[in-house]
Structures are given as structure tokens and as C-alpha cells.
């Protein structure tokens, strides 16, 4: 066998490996794009619920996806992408709040109300739903921070107690008790608001 015959399989093996690596990279890129498409709205709502600023919330979501991009090789190891992504955004927004040391207080709940679902409704029904969402969100804003956090993650993001405990770094029983207090406070606030009408 001549030297040229032994080199051909070697070069073909390198070419095959390069095609395989390129295909695998393309699949990872598609998986990342699917994550962005599927969870961008959820992550925005979580970020906005803490930061209360649309631009800052968008920046936090973008930063979260940049972190995911840097660590995309580990995506296969993640059991629940939704909880994992929310945890990343949660840490980012809490870091930003700590750095700012103050929370800007705004009554701009319309930005969150616009991302809440209102599909299949007439224009009048959408307007009424948006008004109702804004009213509920203004009541949520009046809750103490710890109760507001668990309520937002439970009611708006539909996370389980276990998932919320993982995101917030607290026990599941703490989540349940905060959620109980939050729901009772919300009921009182909504009853009070209704009595004013």
C-alpha cells in the first residue's frame, strides 16, 4: 500500500468529523433559537415584575440569553429549561437591583398588562381585560416584596411551589406560606377596591 492510499482515509475522516461538528453546532443553534422564541415573553414578565422598567427588563432578558449562548454546550444537561432560564433572569434582576440599591417606583403596569394574554376577544373585551389586568397588577404592586415575588411566579408564570423554591432559594413550605399570605392580602385588596366603586 502506498503512502497516498493511507492519507485519503485520514483526510476523509477529518472532513466527516468537520461535517458532523457543523451539524451538531447547527442543531444547538436551532435549540437556542427555540428557547428564545418559547421563553422570551415569560422571562420578560419575570424581569419586569422586579425591575418595573421595560428597557431594563428587556436588557435583563437579553443578558440571560447571552449567558445561555456562552454555556450552550451544557443545554443538554438541563432538566427543566423554563425553571433554569427563570432562575438566570431572577439572579440577573436581583443583581441589578442590588447594584442600583433603590427600586424605581412607577405605576406603569400597562407595560405588563400588554403582554398578558387576551387572544380571541373583541376589541371591547380586550380593553376591559386590559383594564382588569391593570387593576389586578396595581393590587399586586401593593403587596410586600416577598409575597409579591411568589405570587408573580405562581400566578403569572404558573410555576409550582418546588420550582419557585428553587428559583428563590427558599424552602417549599416558605413558598406555600408566602403564597397563602399573598392570596389573602390580594383578596382583601380586591374586596376593598370593589367597595370603593
C-alpha positions as a printed NumPy array, in Angstrom:
array([[  0.   ,   0.   ,   0.   ],
       [  1.402,   3.379,  -0.933],
       [  1.501,   6.456,   1.298],
       [ -1.17 ,   8.223,  -0.809],
       [ -3.695,   5.446,  -0.079],
       [ -3.246,   5.755,   3.692],
       [ -3.655,   9.554,   3.612],
       [ -7.009,   9.543,   1.829],
       [ -8.942,   7.836,   4.63 ],
       [ -7.281,  10.174,   7.163],
       [ -8.404,  13.297,   5.251],
       [-11.872,  11.836,   4.683],
       [-12.173,  11.16 ,   8.409],
       [-11.267,  14.786,   9.185],
       [-13.843,  16.025,   6.637],
       [-16.531,  13.713,   8.08 ],
       [-15.753,  14.917,  11.596],
       [-15.977,  18.566,  10.481],
       [-19.373,  17.972,   8.852],
       [-20.603,  16.177,  11.989],
       [-19.378,  19.027,  14.233],
       [-21.015,  21.611,  11.971],
       [-24.319,  19.684,  12.021],
       [-24.179,  19.38 ,  15.806],
       [-23.458,  23.12 ,  16.144],
       [-26.367,  23.938,  13.833],
       [-28.685,  21.779,  15.975],
       [-27.51 ,  23.583,  19.14 ],
       [-28.133,  26.958,  17.474],
       [-31.644,  25.874,  16.495],
       [-32.33 ,  24.65 ,  20.032],
       [-31.184,  28.005,  21.41 ],
       [-33.383,  29.887,  18.941],
       [-36.333,  27.736,  20.025],
       [-35.629,  28.591,  23.69 ],
       [-35.577,  32.299,  22.875],
       [-38.839,  32.067,  20.973],
       [-40.567,  29.949,  23.607],
       [-39.466,  31.726,  26.793],
       [-38.696,  35.361,  25.897],
       [-42.161,  36.572,  26.975],
       [-42.059,  34.664,  30.246],
       [-38.591,  35.94 ,  31.082],
       [-39.62 ,  39.492,  30.207],
       [-42.599,  39.317,  32.59 ],
       [-40.394,  37.978,  35.386],
       [-37.775,  40.68 ,  34.813],
       [-40.387,  43.423,  34.533],
       [-42.134,  42.284,  37.712],
       [-38.94 ,  43.025,  39.632],
       [-37.346,  45.892,  37.7  ],
       [-40.576,  47.76 ,  36.785],
       [-38.871,  49.242,  33.735],
       [-39.467,  47.867,  30.214],
       [-35.99 ,  48.721,  28.91 ],
       [-34.229,  47.23 ,  31.928],
       [-36.399,  44.115,  31.683],
       [-35.507,  43.67 ,  28.009],
       [-31.815,  44.143,  28.837],
       [-32.033,  41.52 ,  31.583],
       [-33.646,  39.011,  29.224],
       [-31.029,  39.723,  26.593],
       [-28.259,  39.251,  29.156],
       [-29.818,  35.939,  30.223],
       [-29.84 ,  34.652,  26.655],
       [-26.244,  35.808,  26.179],
       [-25.278,  33.76 ,  29.233],
       [-27.138,  30.789,  27.791],
       [-25.317,  31.294,  24.487],
       [-21.963,  31.237,  26.256],
       [-22.917,  27.981,  28.015],
       [-24.938,  26.334,  25.26 ],
       [-22.786,  23.204,  25.38 ],
       [-24.433,  22.38 ,  28.705],
       [-28.023,  22.768,  27.458],
       [-28.448,  19.009,  27.134],
       [-27.81 ,  18.594,  30.872],
       [-30.606,  20.959,  31.932],
       [-33.714,  19.079,  33.084],
       [-36.233,  21.935,  33.017],
       [-35.257,  24.777,  30.689],
       [-38.081,  27.031,  31.879],
       [-37.067,  26.959,  35.549],
       [-33.399,  27.204,  34.631],
       [-33.964,  30.29 ,  32.456],
       [-36.198,  31.96 ,  35.042],
       [-33.52 ,  31.347,  37.683],
       [-30.918,  33.013,  35.433],
       [-33.156,  36.054,  34.842],
       [-34.096,  36.18 ,  38.521],
       [-30.432,  36.334,  39.537],
       [-29.697,  38.991,  36.923],
       [-32.532,  41.27 ,  38.021],
       [-31.718,  40.84 ,  41.701],
       [-28.077,  41.707,  40.984],
       [-29.21 ,  44.806,  39.1  ],
       [-31.494,  45.832,  41.952],
       [-28.698,  45.343,  44.473],
       [-26.377,  47.476,  42.361],
       [-28.988,  50.208,  41.974],
       [-29.835,  49.972,  45.708],
       [-33.198,  51.54 ,  45.005],
       [-36.25 ,  50.332,  43.224],
       [-37.768,  52.886,  40.9  ],
       [-41.384,  53.215,  41.899],
       [-43.662,  53.612,  38.914],
       [-47.286,  52.972,  38.311],
       [-46.559,  51.846,  34.782],
       [-48.375,  48.497,  34.965],
       [-49.718,  48.939,  31.433],
       [-46.445,  47.534,  30.085],
       [-47.01 ,  44.259,  31.909],
       [-50.724,  44.234,  31.116],
       [-49.961,  44.471,  27.393],
       [-48.027,  41.194,  27.456],
       [-50.734,  39.276,  29.289],
       [-52.824,  37.048,  27.047],
       [-56.038,  38.414,  25.544],
       [-56.415,  36.301,  22.413],
       [-59.788,  35.617,  20.816],
       [-61.507,  38.629,  22.367],
       [-63.277,  41.516,  20.697],
       [-61.73 ,  44.984,  20.933],
       [-64.139,  45.926,  23.725],
       [-63.415,  42.722,  25.632],
       [-59.647,  43.246,  25.19 ],
       [-59.964,  46.787,  26.558],
       [-61.954,  45.526,  29.552],
       [-59.46 ,  42.691,  30.092],
       [-56.517,  45.101,  29.907],
       [-58.221,  47.395,  32.404],
       [-58.89 ,  44.447,  34.717],
       [-55.275,  43.226,  34.364],
       [-54.002,  46.709,  35.176],
       [-56.265,  46.82 ,  38.239],
       [-55.076,  43.413,  39.463],
       [-51.444,  44.327,  38.817],
       [-51.815,  47.551,  40.781],
       [-53.073,  45.446,  43.689],
       [-50.131,  43.064,  43.264],
       [-47.808,  46.075,  43.478],
       [-49.201,  46.886,  46.913],
       [-48.141,  43.508,  48.329],
       [-44.975,  43.182,  50.426],
       [-41.982,  42.183,  48.271],
       [-41.679,  38.571,  49.468],
       [-45.356,  37.837,  48.928],
       [-45.367,  39.663,  45.585],
       [-42.424,  37.585,  44.313],
       [-44.063,  34.216,  44.968],
       [-47.439,  35.384,  43.671],
       [-45.949,  36.634,  40.401],
       [-44.035,  33.407,  39.865],
       [-47.033,  31.272,  40.786],
       [-49.947,  33.113,  39.205],
       [-48.368,  34.783,  36.189],
       [-45.621,  32.306,  35.358],
       [-47.544,  29.245,  36.591],
       [-44.567,  27.746,  38.41 ],
       [-45.008,  25.073,  41.051],
       [-44.002,  25.548,  44.693],
       [-40.95 ,  23.376,  44.099],
       [-39.88 ,  25.459,  41.097],
       [-40.412,  28.738,  42.974],
       [-38.418,  27.433,  45.943],
       [-35.579,  26.552,  43.573],
       [-35.651,  29.988,  41.921],
       [-35.84 ,  31.976,  45.162],
       [-33.53 ,  29.721,  47.161],
       [-36.075,  29.15 ,  49.946],
       [-37.936,  26.121,  51.251],
       [-41.104,  24.871,  49.631],
       [-43.032,  25.437,  52.875],
       [-41.9  ,  29.086,  52.871],
       [-43.216,  29.405,  49.331],
       [-46.571,  27.949,  50.33 ],
       [-46.928,  30.191,  53.383],
       [-45.939,  33.327,  51.421],
       [-48.372,  32.339,  48.696],
       [-51.139,  31.86 ,  51.256],
       [-50.473,  35.318,  52.731],
       [-50.252,  36.875,  49.254],
       [-53.581,  35.407,  48.167],
       [-55.298,  36.549,  51.352],
       [-53.856,  40.047,  51.005],
       [-54.909,  40.153,  47.334],
       [-58.449,  39.098,  48.246],
       [-58.605,  41.859,  50.86 ],
       [-57.213,  44.451,  48.435],
       [-59.62 ,  43.46 ,  45.666],
       [-62.581,  43.495,  48.069],
       [-61.557,  46.934,  49.297],
       [-61.146,  48.236,  45.734],
       [-64.589,  46.843,  44.824],
       [-66.178,  48.554,  47.81 ],
       [-64.856,  51.915,  46.581],
       [-66.724,  51.622,  43.279]])
